[in-house]
Every structure is written in structure tokens, then in C-alpha cells.
Amino acid sequence: KATVSVLYWQNIKMGKGAVKVVLRTRPTERFADNLKLQDASSLNFFFPKKKDSGGVGASNIQEHFSFKYDGILHNAGQETVYEEVARPVIGSLLQGVNSTVMAYGQTGAGKTYTMTGGSDFKSRGLIPRTITDLFAEISHLPEKVFEVKVSYMEIYNEKIYDLLGSSDASQGLAIQEDTMQGITVKGLELCTASNEAEALSLLFNGNQRRAMGEHTLNENSTRSHCIYTIYVKSRSRVESDGHSLQSKLNMVDLAGSERVAKTGSEGSILKEAMYINKSLSFLEQVVIALGSAHRPHVPYRQCKLTNYLKDSLGGNCKTVMVANVWGEERHLEETLSTLKFAARMMKVQNDVTANSIMDPAGQIKMLQKQIQELKAELQMQNQLHGKSHIKYDAFSDDERFDLEKRVQQYLSGTLEEIEVRNLRDVKEYFKLFKACVLRATSEAEENIRAKYTLTEQEPDRPANGAPPDQEVPDGTGELDAASGFGIGTGAAAKGIKNTIGATSPGKSSGVPPSPELGEGGQYTQEGTKSITLPDRSQAYEDFKNNEGAELNQNLKIHATKLRDLKQEGLEKGGMLQELKTAIEELKRQAEDSMRVTHDSDEIVDAESAQLLEDLKRKKFAYRELHDNLMCLRTEKESVIKLSNQARQQLVSTFEAWYTKTYSDSLQQDSAAYVVPQGERLDEGEQFDKMEEERLLREDPSSLEFYRAQRMTRKPKRGAGWAAARTVR
């Protein structure tokens, strides 16, 4: 695999380039004779006139078409499609080039099967295979440091949903354009994937949350455009030029265009079909505009799909499209539409460049190296011109003494001039002259004090306001009543012992409970040797004050913010309750003041009118305060989430620090620990273990795929998500 990647890397072309288009046919026994494959890249298509297509211009309707693409995959398997479409993209991705692979076609043509594949390992699609090969390539490049993140989103009924989001706030996201990162989605969660299994697990979890539907042509029809994006950032471990590469790969599974007359859609499925066809129509308008030489404006902002694909269509991206067709006679009209769109897509030109950014830490190292090289070059030039005695390093004590001696000679008049050889000498001489001036000023003041008696008009009072003649105690030998801490000689408070390894009762500090401790802070286990380890609670407090001070400060900020929000919520809640009580009282007074005449006509006097006006103002204030309280609750939930993340990060960082700092003691403790007897695996764990052993024997490459499927859990959605989308 590494050899193949090197070949792909050598063939990457920067600059202008057309979108690559590959046609894939869905396998069927009733393949229409209207499609004639000429070779591996061209075909002829015959679309007969309809019998009822009479009238003016009917004879001019085109029936015969010829199309040529970058490749045609007829009845091809998943492995063949991957090698032709997505495999060359991995090399581009690792070289810092943005890439996009998208599937287009009518509903039921096999787009989702092409991108994600089936549930078994052999039928997996382009996305799982790309993930597998990407991490395989990364493992073959130990001289580079890689950081891989993924995101998964869908555009459903012209709204963006985060398929990896953990709350209902991950719906209705907005697209924004960044000068550094291009098109991004504000609030979209980026999940770190350190290995193949984690990336596959994120993919499988997102697939479970996709909007699916059923109609006559497809019982598992995707009702949204889904985009799985892989972000890769890399830098060299060897070179210190400060540059790093960052790129992203968009794997786009477009929803299929459909004719309502054929699918028989109704209700929510019909509404979804309208949004899908509308967005695909806007996509075609963008492609036509990009393919036209004399059209200055490209309508990217007509819908969210075209706006998000702005970089992939006509931007800095290497784009490949798979046009899926269902080559049966009953789908000839949709097939012709797909073939025409694919031909237009080949006219779109992208400007491909590598994304190289400057890393601040690497830039510092690079500048330090340049400084050393410039010093060496300057020293070499001085030697060539007979100035080898000139140096550029810091002055030694002997050299500084010689310079000070020259300054004294110059000031006394015994030396007429001082030789200045470089800027280094200038700076040092200025320091010495400044020291001489300060010393002369001090000596002059001492001479004046020796000749004259200087008196102060008013003595300075101590900071605590005590009289000048009163001695201010320094605290030596005294005790702080609260803490028992003393300076100098003094008695310690009761209960304070100067012992090493003494333990204290555990405090509620957020750190996980430590193992059972014996006397003197020693871990004890029946039948094992005791091992001395530092107290985890005390170690956690020390960590928060030193290595984890920044994380602890961040947690305190969130805690303070949360406390303020809670207090504000309580105050506004009380105000809201008071307004509610006042409104009920005003309602009662208004009803009592109404007078009804004998003919049941209501007559409102001035007092009742004033009550109604007050009631109106109170209701307006109630609604405004209620809206503010709702916004406050939303902000509080966000702060709670940030606080939990900060606490989890602090604890996990402490665990890593504790393990690293006391690794030797922990290893001894682990070695001394005896696993309790009788602990057995349950039936599910035994089955998983046997399944992994079987995969290791039969097909080791499928082990990570199986583990990712096992890690996948059915996600939980809030009521807001379910209410926002009706999925059949």
C-alpha cells in the first residue's frame, strides 16, 4: 500500500484541473438495449420520442446521444469502484490537498451503497475503505505527526443537523466562510479519531441517525444529503521549517432525485422529495454556471448544499463524482438526466493547491536555527577580513571587567577613544556608562549628607496606621488562631503532626477514589506485599496548584459563571412568580369593577380602563421576563456542559500525570495485586472473544471493522430532535 501511495503522490497535479467523473451502473438483469457501452469510458444512448410528442418542433427532438467520461464501471464490485474512484484521493489528502468524493443519481440507483456499502465487511463502501487505507498509510509514515478528526452532518429539508452531536442543539446549524479554513459549519462537532476503529464507529453511529424513508422505488431511501468529512493535519518530525499541512476530504452522499408520479410519495415523504429536487436543481444551476465561460456570477447561496460545496465546485479541491444510473427501460428518462448532469460536471474547473500553514512552535525553532546559521556565516566573514577576534556571544566576566576598565580610563582622560567593533559592544558600553552615572549620583548625595544635616518634615507612618515610635510586631513567635501556622518559635495547633506519608480523609475534589490505604499511606492487599504510594487526594491538590493550574482556573471560571447564572435564575424566577401573582390580582379586580346594565351591555368606567391598562403592561413584562429566563436556562445548560468537560479534562490530565510521575510505584502495585478468583466472562463477552479469534485466523484486516460495529450504540435523541423531523 505504501508503494502505491508514493506513485499516486508523484502523479498529483497542482493548478487548474477538471472534475473527474466516473459512471457506475446498477447491476440488473433487465439492462436496457438503449445504452450501448462503446469502451471503458464512452457510451451511446438512444432515447426514442414519445408517441404523443406531436406539434411544432417535435421532429427536432434529439434521440441519439454520445457521452464520454473518465471511466465507466459496468456491473463492477465495491473493490473495483474504490480503486478507481477513492484510492487515488488518499495520496492527495496526505499531501495537504482538499478532496471531495460525491455520489449523484436518481433514487434507488445505488448511491448510498456506493458510499457506505452493506453491513458485512466485503460489501463495505468507499467511506469505510478510505478510512482503512488512510490509517494504514499513516502507519507507514513514522517521520510525520498526524492529527485526524471527523465530522458527520446531513442537510434535511434545508436544515443542517450534526449526526455526531450530543444534544438537540446540534440541529439547525449555519454555514460560515472562513478566510483560513474556507467553508465551515458553525457549531459542527469535530471528533478526534486516533485509529481506524474510532473513525468507523463514528461513521456507524452517524448512519443510525440519518433520515430514512420508504417509497415504491426504494424501501430504504435516504431523505437527506449526508457529508462525512475527514480532517487531516500533519507535520514533519525531522524538518524544523515550521510548516504543517492540513486538508479535508468530503465524502458526499447526495439524496436521489425522484419523480413523484413514479414513487407515489405523499405526506412527509412528498415534502422531503420537494426539498431534495429543489436543492439538486440549484446544484445543476451552479454546475452550468461554472461550466459557462461568460457567466461571472455563480449562485452558490441559493441553498445550503451548494453553499457548503463551494470549495468542492470551482474552488481549491480535487473533486471526483460517481454518477449512479439504473439502466432499466422504465428509468430511461432519469438515466438521461443523470448522464447530462455528469457531462456538465466534467466542464467544471477546480484550482488545486496544497494547504501549507505556519506552525508557531515550528517557526520559533526555524528562526533559532537561522540565527545560529547567520552567526556562523558572520563569523566566517570576519575571519576572511582579518576580524576573527570579534565575537557575538554574551560577554564573560573577564571581558566585562576589561570593558569597564576602558570606560574608567576614558572618563579619567587617560584613554582618548574607545574602539567599538559591533552592536554587541555598543550595548555593553551603554550599560557601563549608565552604571557610572548612577554611581556618581549616589556618591554626590552621600557627600551632601556628610556636609549638611537633612531633616524630614513629617515622618512616614506605617501602613497599618501605628505611630512611628511604636514598634510594629512582625509576627514572630505568634500563632494564627485559624490555621495554627507560626513563624519563628511557637507551638503548633493541636492535631498537626510533622509526619511523612500521613493520610487524611478523602475530600470531595472530583478525583476518583483511591485504593484502600493502610497506615502510613501504604496500599495493602491480602496476601501481597504493601507498597508505599503518595496520597492521591494530596497529589490531586498539588497538581491543581502546579501543573494543572490553568485547567483548574478554567474550571473555577465555569463554576463561578454557573453560580452567577443560578443566582440570576433564582432572582428572575422570583420576579416572574411575583408578576404572575400581580396579574391574577389585576384580573380579579378588573372583573369586580365591571358593571353590567339591564340589557347586558358592558360599560367600562375609568377605573376599570386603568386596571386593564395595568394588566396589559404586566402581561408584556411577564412575557419579556419569561423569554429572558428561557435564554438564561439555555446559557446555563451550555455552561454546565463546558464545566463538565473542563472537570473531565482536569481529572483525565491528572490521571495521566499521576501515572507518569509515579509509574514505577504503580507498576509494582499492579504487579502485587492479585485478581480475585472466580471472575468469569459472561456469554456476550465470551462470544465476542471467540469471534475476534476467528477473524484473526480467517481475515485479520476485518478485525477493526468488526470492533467498530460492536462499539456502535443506538443514539438517544431529545424531544426537540424528534419534533423537528418526522422520519418514516
Residue pairs with C-beta under 8 A, 6 or more apart in sequence:
1 133
1 136
1 137
1 140
2 137
2 140
4 87
5 90
5 91
5 94
5 137
5 140
6 91
8 87
8 88
8 90
8 91
8 92
9 91
9 94
9 95
11 88
12 91
12 92
12 95
12 97
12 318
13 352
14 97
14 352
14 353
14 354
15 351
15 352
15 353
16 349
16 350
16 351
16 352
17 318
17 349
17 350
17 352
18 346
18 347
18 348
18 349
18 350
19 313
19 319
19 320
19 321
19 345
19 346
19 348
19 349
19 350
20 70
20 319
20 320
20 321
21 69
21 70
21 320
21 321
21 323
21 342
21 343
21 345
21 346
22 69
22 70
22 71
22 72
22 73
22 81
22 84
22 85
22 320
22 321
22 322
22 323
23 43
23 67
23 69
23 71
23 72
23 73
23 322
23 323
23 325
23 339
23 342
24 72
24 73
24 76
24 81
24 110
24 114
24 322
24 323
24 324
24 325
25 31
25 35
25 72
25 73
25 74
25 75
25 324
25 325
25 326
25 327
26 108
26 109
26 110
26 324
26 325
26 326
26 327
27 75
28 326
28 327
28 328
30 328
30 329
31 327
31 328
32 327
32 328
32 329
32 332
34 45
34 46
34 47
34 48
34 329
34 332
35 43
35 44
35 45
35 327
35 335
36 43
36 44
36 45
36 46
37 43
37 72
37 74
38 44
40 71
40 72
41 68
41 69
41 70
41 71
41 72
42 66
42 67
42 68
42 69
42 72
43 66
43 67
43 72
44 64
44 65
44 66
44 67
45 64
45 65
45 66
45 67
45 335
45 336
45 339
46 63
46 64
46 65
47 62
47 63
47 65
47 332
47 333
47 336
48 63
49 58
49 61
49 63
53 61
65 336
65 339
67 339
67 342
67 343
69 323
69 342
69 343
69 346
70 346
71 84
73 80
73 81
73 84
76 84
78 114
78 117
78 122
78 123
78 124
78 125
78 129
79 129
81 114
81 126
81 322
82 125
82 126
82 129
82 130
85 101
85 126
85 320
85 322
86 101
86 126
86 129
86 130
86 320
87 133
89 99
89 101
89 130
89 249
89 318
89 320
90 130
90 133
90 134
90 137
91 137
92 99
92 247
92 318
93 99
93 134
93 230
93 232
93 247
93 248
93 249
94 134
94 137
94 138
94 141
94 232
94 234
94 245
94 247
95 245
95 247
95 354
96 234
96 245
96 246
96 247
96 354
96 355
96 356
97 247
97 317
97 318
97 352
97 353
97 354
97 355
98 182
98 247
98 248
98 249
98 311
98 312
98 315
98 316
98 317
98 318
98 355
99 247
99 248
99 249
99 250
99 317
99 318
99 319
99 320
100 249
100 250
100 251
100 252
100 309
100 311
100 312
100 317
100 318
100 319
100 320
101 115
101 126
101 130
101 249
101 250
101 251
101 252
101 319
101 320
101 321
101 322
102 250
102 251
102 252
102 253
102 254
102 309
102 312
102 319
102 320
102 321
102 322
103 111
103 112
103 114
103 115
103 252
103 253
103 254
103 321
103 322
103 324
104 111
104 254
104 321
104 322
104 323
104 324
104 338
104 341
104 342
104 345
105 111
105 254
105 256
105 257
105 323
105 324
105 325
105 326
105 338
106 256
106 257
106 258
106 324
106 325
106 326
106 331
106 334
106 335
106 337
106 338
107 215
107 217
107 218
107 221
107 255
107 256
107 257
107 258
107 263
108 217
108 218
108 221
108 256
108 326
109 256
109 324
109 325
109 326
109 338
110 324
110 326
111 222
111 253
111 254
111 256
111 322
111 324
112 125
112 220
112 222
112 253
113 123
113 125
114 125
114 126
114 322
114 324
115 125
115 126
115 127
115 251
115 252
115 253
116 124
116 125
116 126
116 127
116 128
116 203
116 207
116 253
117 123
117 124
117 125
117 126
117 127
117 128
118 124
118 125
119 709
121 699
121 702
121 705
121 706
124 705
126 251
127 203
127 228
127 251
128 200
128 203
128 705
130 230
130 249
130 251
131 196
131 199
131 200
131 203
131 230
132 196
132 701
132 704
132 705
134 148
134 230
134 232
135 148
135 195
135 196
135 199
138 144
138 146
138 148
142 237
143 236
143 237
143 238
144 234
144 235
144 236
144 237
145 234
145 235
145 236
145 237
146 232
146 233
146 234
147 192
147 232
147 233
147 234
148 192
148 193
148 194
148 199
148 230
148 231
148 232
149 190
149 191
149 192
149 193
149 230
149 231
150 164
150 190
150 191
150 193
150 199
150 202
150 203
150 228
150 229
150 230
150 231
151 162
151 164
151 185
151 188
151 189
151 190
151 191
151 228
151 229
151 231
152 162
152 163
152 164
152 202
152 203
152 206
152 226
152 227
152 228
152 229
153 160
153 161
153 162
153 163
153 173
153 185
153 188
153 226
153 227
153 229
154 160
154 161
154 163
154 210
154 211
154 224
154 225
154 226
154 227
155 161
155 224
155 225
155 226
155 227
155 279
155 304
155 305
155 308
156 211
156 223
156 224
156 272
156 275
156 725
157 224
157 271
157 272
157 275
157 725
158 275
158 279
158 303
158 304
159 171
159 172
159 304
159 724
160 171
160 172
160 173
160 174
160 175
160 185
160 188
160 304
161 170
161 171
161 172
161 173
161 209
161 224
161 721
161 725
162 170
162 171
162 173
162 185
162 187
162 188
162 189
163 205
163 206
163 207
163 209
163 210
163 226
164 170
164 189
164 191
164 202
164 205
164 206
165 171
165 189
166 189
167 641
167 718
168 717
168 718
168 719
168 720
168 721
169 187
169 638
170 187
170 189
171 720
171 721
171 724
172 724
173 185
173 186
173 187
173 188
174 185
174 186
174 187
175 183
175 184
175 185
175 186
175 304
175 307
175 308
176 183
176 184
176 185
176 186
177 183
177 184
177 310
178 184
180 357
182 310
182 311
182 315
182 316
183 307
183 308
183 310
183 311
185 308
190 231
191 202
192 198
193 199
193 202
195 704
196 704
196 708
197 704
197 707
197 708
197 711
198 708
199 230
199 708
200 704
200 705
200 708
200 709
201 708
201 711
201 712
203 228
203 708
204 708
204 709
204 712
205 712
205 713
205 715
206 226
206 228
208 712
208 714
208 715
209 715
209 717
210 222
210 224
210 226
211 222
211 223
211 224
211 272
211 725
211 727
212 220
212 221
212 222
212 223
212 727
212 728
213 221
213 222
213 223
213 268
213 269
213 272
213 727
213 728
214 220
214 221
214 269
214 728
215 221
215 258
215 263
215 264
215 265
215 269
216 262
216 263
216 264
217 258
217 262
217 263
218 256
221 256
222 253
222 255
222 256
223 255
223 269
223 272
223 276
223 727
224 255
224 272
225 252
225 253
225 254
225 255
225 276
225 279
225 305
226 252
226 253
227 250
227 251
227 252
227 253
227 308
228 250
228 251
228 253
229 248
229 249
229 250
229 251
230 248
230 249
230 251
231 246
231 247
231 248
232 245
232 246
232 247
232 248
232 249
233 244
233 245
233 246
234 244
234 245
234 246
235 243
235 244
235 245
235 359
235 362
240 362
240 365
240 366
240 369
241 362
241 366
242 358
242 359
242 360
242 361
242 362
242 363
242 364
242 365
242 366
243 356
243 357
243 358
243 359
243 362
244 356
244 357
244 358
244 359
244 362
245 354
245 355
245 356
245 357
246 355
246 357
247 354
247 355
250 309
250 312
250 317
252 309
252 312
254 280
254 283
254 305
255 276
255 279
255 280
256 276
257 276
257 277
257 280
257 334
257 337
258 265
258 273
258 276
258 277
259 333
259 334
260 270
260 273
263 269
263 273
265 272
265 273
268 726
268 727
268 728
269 728
278 303
279 303
279 304
279 305
279 306
282 299
282 302
282 303
282 305
282 306
283 303
283 305
283 306
283 309
284 341
284 344
285 299
285 302
286 298
286 299
286 300
286 302
286 306
286 309
286 313
287 313
287 341
287 344
287 345
287 347
287 348
288 344
289 295
289 297
289 298
289 299
290 298
290 313
290 314
290 347
290 348
290 349
291 344
291 347
291 348
298 314
299 306
300 306
300 307
300 310
301 307
306 313
311 317
312 319
312 350
313 319
313 348
313 350
314 348
314 349
314 350
315 350
315 351
316 350
316 351
316 352
316 353
316 355
317 350
317 352
318 350
318 352
319 348
319 350
321 342
321 345
323 338
323 339
323 341
323 342
323 345
324 338
325 331
325 334
325 335
325 338
325 339
326 334
326 335
327 335
375 392
378 392
379 388
379 392
382 388
382 390
387 421
390 421
390 422
391 424
392 422
392 424
395 403
395 424
395 428
400 428
403 425
403 428
403 429
403 432
404 432
406 415
406 418
407 418
407 429
407 432
407 433
407 436
408 436
409 415
410 416
410 417
410 418
411 436
418 429
420 426
420 429
448 454
459 468
460 468
461 467
461 468
462 468
462 472
464 472
466 472
474 487
475 487
476 487
476 488
476 489
477 486
477 487
477 488
477 489
477 490
478 486
478 487
478 490
479 485
479 486
479 490
479 491
479 493
480 486
483 493
484 492
484 493
484 494
484 496
486 492
501 520
501 521
501 522
501 532
501 535
502 520
502 521
503 517
503 520
503 521
503 535
504 535
504 537
504 538
506 513
506 514
506 537
507 537
509 537
509 540
509 541
510 647
510 650
510 651
511 536
511 537
511 540
511 651
511 654
512 536
512 651
512 655
514 535
514 536
514 537
515 523
515 669
516 523
516 524
517 523
517 524
517 535
518 524
518 530
520 532
521 532
521 533
521 534
521 535
522 530
522 531
522 532
522 533
523 530
523 531
523 532
523 533
523 669
524 530
525 672
525 673
525 674
527 674
528 672
528 673
528 674
529 672
531 665
531 668
531 669
531 672
532 665
533 662
533 665
533 666
533 669
534 662
536 658
539 654
539 658
540 654
540 658
543 654
543 657
543 658
544 551
544 552
544 650
544 654
545 552
547 657
548 650
548 653
548 654
548 657
551 646
551 649
551 650
551 653
552 650
554 646
555 643
555 646
555 647
555 650
558 639
558 642
558 643
558 646
559 643
561 639
562 636
562 639
562 640
562 643
565 632
565 635
565 636
565 639
566 636
568 632
569 629
569 632
569 633
569 636
572 625
572 628
572 629
572 632
573 629
575 625
576 622
576 625
576 626
576 629
579 618
579 621
579 622
579 625
580 622
582 618
583 615
583 618
583 619
583 622
586 611
586 614
586 615
586 618
587 615
589 611
590 608
590 611
590 612
590 615
593 605
593 607
593 608
593 611
594 602
594 603
594 604
594 608
595 603
595 605
596 602
596 603
597 603
604 612
659 666
681 689
688 710
691 706
692 703
692 706
692 707
695 702
695 703
695 706
696 703
